[in-house]
Amino acid sequence: MGLNTRIEAAIAAAISVGQGSGAVPGRLASALDYATAPGGARIRPTICMSVAMACGDDKPRLTDAAASALELIHCASLVHDDLPCFDNADVRRGKPTVHRAYSEPLAVLTGDSLIVLAFEILARESGLAPDRVAQMIITLARRTGMPGGICAGQAWESEAEVNLSAYHQAKTGALFTAATQMGALAAGQEPEPWFELGARIGEAFQVADDLRDALYDAETLGKPVGQDHLHGRPNAVAQLGVQGAISRLRDILGGAIASIPHCPGEAQLAEMVRAYAERLTPVAPNIGAAQQRV
């Protein structure tokens, strides 16, 4: 089974658990599927599985649970980010956002349900390796809530003064750190050596996202653009300029490859990071327009 197929199967199985059977609220059950499929790049579960495989992947069910739980949390964050109280976005992944397709109340419940489901999926595998699962649950919880998770990252946008590094580490970097550390944990390895790789990939992804928001159009991205400028958010392009942000992105990705801990699949993992580096570094057709906005 290929990596993408394995990831999609794990996510579909998790959603099936959340949808249940019998007498359930049908629209909410439908919204769970709508919010998670078709997926985006699935970069977080891909990183998680890639790390687990590089470390031996001796308990594939734990790896599948970790990967799907990460994607459920990520999708939940997108549903909530798109709400009128945050980004007020109409489109996500080329289709109407959940609150546009199902209503604001159901969007809130969809995001909440996906978060709870993520932890249930992990807990269901506790019989396989209780210590590993407990550490994965703690890791995911820390990277989801306060003080350093994606909730904290979103909250930075409500502060009068923003620490850009802390903002990026929490809003975007948190789930990438969770991805590398949970992949290691699923394979029975210590998580701490994998922190730096996750943090660097997360920072790179955020800088790349800032660049895409400034340089691309909505049709290309499948979501609204210019949102950082519109909402006055802290971002790398505003701070460093377009060329400075691109240079920063390349530096971060180089450091990410160098930070990969020694493991049996080290070479393959480095190649995966290089491949993502190619995808993350934007081609900038609208640099002039972006520079006028910042």
C-alpha angles and dihedrals in degrees: 000000000000121000095251092048091049092050094048091048091051093049093046090051091050093050089049088057090051094048092052122180139267120029105009132140099270099203093053090047089052092047091057090061093041092054095051106034136099087025132210123237092316086217096156096054089041091056091045094051093042092055092046091050091047088054095048104272091229093167107039094180090062090049091050091049092049093048095047093045090054092051092047090054091047093050090047090054091052092051091051095041090056094055119113091250089062122020099346089214123177099194135044125172090354097304137081114291117252095258090052093047099039109014133265096273092053091046090056090048092046092055092045092048093050091052093051091044091054091061092043091055090054094044092052089066096050092108091066096058115348096189094050093047093048091053092047091052091050091047093050092045092052092049093048105046138023144357098015108003134098092280088059089047092055090046092058087071088067094055123100091224121032130203099217095202093049090044093053093043092054104035098043110000095056097073092042089054088048089051096056095040095045090048089054092045092050088058093046097257130133110266101211098077088057096056097089095051092052093045093050094047090048093051090047091050092051093049089048090049090051089052093048091049090054100039110033136067127240094252091057095048099036090229138067117292133206089044095134091055093042095051096035093240124169110258141162095245093055091047101040106018123240098289092042091052092050090050090048091050092054092049092051093049092049089053091048093059091047091051097059108123120235110272138143092266097041095124094049091047091051089052091052091053090049090052091052089047089060091050095045098050103089128224101228113215094156103045093131093054092046092051090053091055097051 
